Amino acid sequence: MSTMSRNFFNLYSHDFARVAVGVPVCRVADPAFNAAQTIALAQQAAARGAVLVAFPELGISAYTCDDLFHQRALLDACEDALNDIVEASKKLNVAMIVGAPVRAEHKLFNCAIVIANGVIRGVVPKSYLPNYGEFYEARQFSPADAATTRTLSLCGQDVPFGASLLFQIKDLPLFRFHVEICEDVWVPIPPSSFAALAGATVLVNLSASNIVVGKSAYRHQLVGQQSARCVAAYLYTSAGNGESSTDLAWDGQGLIYENGEMLAESERFSSESHIIFADVDLERLSRERMRQTTFGRSTHRHADEVAQFNVIEFPLAVPAQAKLPLERRVARFPYVPADAARRDERCNEVYNIQVQALLQRLQSSGISKVVIGISGGLDSTHALLVCAKAMDRLGLPRANILAYTMPGFATSDRTLAQARELMHVIGCTAGEIDIRPSCVQMLTDIGHPHSTGAEQYDITYENVQAGERTSHLFRLANFNNAIVIGTGDLSELALGWCTYGVGDHMSHYNVNASVPKTLITHLVRWVAESGQIGDTGTDVLENILSTDISPELIPGKTSGVVEQKTESVIGPYELQDFNLYYTLRFGFAPSKVAFLALAAWRDRDAGAWPEGTKVTRNQYDLAAIRKNLRIFLDRFFRTSQFKRSCVPNAPKVGSGGSLSPRGDWRAPSDSQATVWLKDLERVPATE
């Protein structure tokens, strides 16, 4: 089914898939009871719209049966219980993966059994049997490579059998899954590694895994790293309450990871059957594999292993038409961690990347001075902080920072005062140049009506001021054997909110070019809150943070009031940075970006903002999201690339991407936004 025909408000329309991990209470050697618990959780999974639910290793019999596994009565009862599950599955639109002992070729195998709509789609035997420490599986079971048959008869059905099976849900082309069992993921090269190269985007592990001190944390590392290496989702479920405690204990840990990030974790040591859910972004996984061309190269290098896999496709009624909202936390600020500790760590790392890059540029060029324009706003403030730290690390005086504030026709008393105070606190060489006389001369020279007294505040009037500032900075750098430090940020470059060839676009080196506005806000706040420049400096930074963002190029009608506000033209930075992240980092279609934005911004949820920060608790409905996304798409794809094609050198600071023409983003300067705006039409005007 094509995305176009699906409901915008349904997560499956945007290549998400809801998956589940169940941890049922069990009884040792009581398959009927265990099957009933499994069916009950599967019913919950189906009711919530999941397409796949996984259960623990040998969950039908219980893992701790030991030599009871060689008793025919138990094995027959397991098959009867499996029949019950198969019958129940006829009424459930969810694929189930259950663990059970399976007899074949006069051997016994520890198996994962895939069931959907009354049909056993395949049986996967365990490849690696642990036989060390507390484990004695080789006493009862044979490994997968001991099997010679490719099919077996189970519950009256002839079914595929083997460790190299992949399962494909027909109506979800990006949903291909592979199953391995417990120890399989603990070996140096897990079977799931080759399965991922063969196209599996969802990897499933049915585990028993008794609990000892430290093991839970190791499982997190193991599952998280395997999902990251394979660029896949990884579902892990382990045995819980009811397993024998003769010599072992069990915690029933369930995990769902996606490309190294944990999406869900179950309650450990629960006395009840429980289930967890997560909405996996299949497109994100697919695009990451496409972007990382070494992933495809690995497939080629392991062609023999990949060729062994057989794909079993089966239909499943995916709930695509009903309204099914995303049950997945979508951060409003993807560039800024919500957790205060992680946010501080991120800010510290970004700050140091910028400082180190500038330090290297100064050392390699043999230049010991920098020139920077200070407006009293966010971007130049942060760039000045970077310059100060770089001088400190070089052992040079901060007086080597030649900072200039250059008031123009619309500079407010507030920002001018903030610029002066900031330069004083930093301890740089502070200068002030009134650019109005030179701007008047320029306007007169070109015959602009304003020079004769007319109030014509056009783009020329604005850019004359920006150009004069830049001209002064470059000549000051020449005069003082210094380099000009740029202040323009990633958000401005994305939206083309910079004047071609002037300070927010051109410099000798730009420390902020790959840092979005929302992150710069938190970087400045982080410096303020950590008290790195003293109490007076903290007060200055707090004032700057509370100042409206404005180019201050057109005089206001009311004295002291900033009327030219940037966000009233290009939209709120917090929303445009969201649009930028998912467009630049993942290449998502506008309709999906809007769907994600709606999930992130529709409600007033304080927990969605970075902790401990003074952020306006905004919310955006679908109409506002659509309106601002249209602004972003037109400016990003149609009108701004020619500015980005010639930006100066700047350090890349995050995996969210940069817009350097030498790095993350190579694009023609004369492309159109037509296809992106057309896709935006799929987004309804209202809910």
Secondary structure, DSSP 8 states (H G I E B T S, - for coil): --GGGS-TTBGGGGTEEEEEEEE----TT-HHHHHHHHHHHHHHHHHTT-SEEE--TTTTT-GGGGGGGG-HHHHHHHHHHHHHHHHHHTT--SEEEEEEEEEETTEEEEEEEEEETTEEEEEEE-S----STT--HHHH---GGG---SEEEETTEEEEBSSSEEEEETT-TT-EEEEEEGGGGTSSS-HHHHHHHTT-SEEEEE------TTHHHHHHHHHHHHHHHTTSEEEEE---TTS--SS------EEEEETTEEEEE--TT-SS-EEEEEEEEHHHHHHHHHH-HHHHHHHHHTHHHHHT-EEEEE------SS-B---S---S-TTS-SSHHHHHHHHHHHHHHHHHHHHHHHHHHT---EEEE--SSHHHHHHHHHHHHHHHHHT--GGGEEEEE---TT--HHHHHHHHHHHHHHT-EEEE---HHHHHHHHHHTT-GGGGT-----HHHHHHHHHHHHHHHHHHHHHHT-EEEE---HHHHHHT-S-TTSTTT--SEESSTT--HHHHHHHHHHHHHTTTTHHHHHHHHHHHHTS------S--SSTT-----THHHH--HHHHHHHHIIIIIT---HHHHHHHHHHHHSS--GGGS-TT---------HHHHHHHHHHHHHIIIIISHHHHTT--------TT----TTTT----TT---HHHHHHHTTS-S--
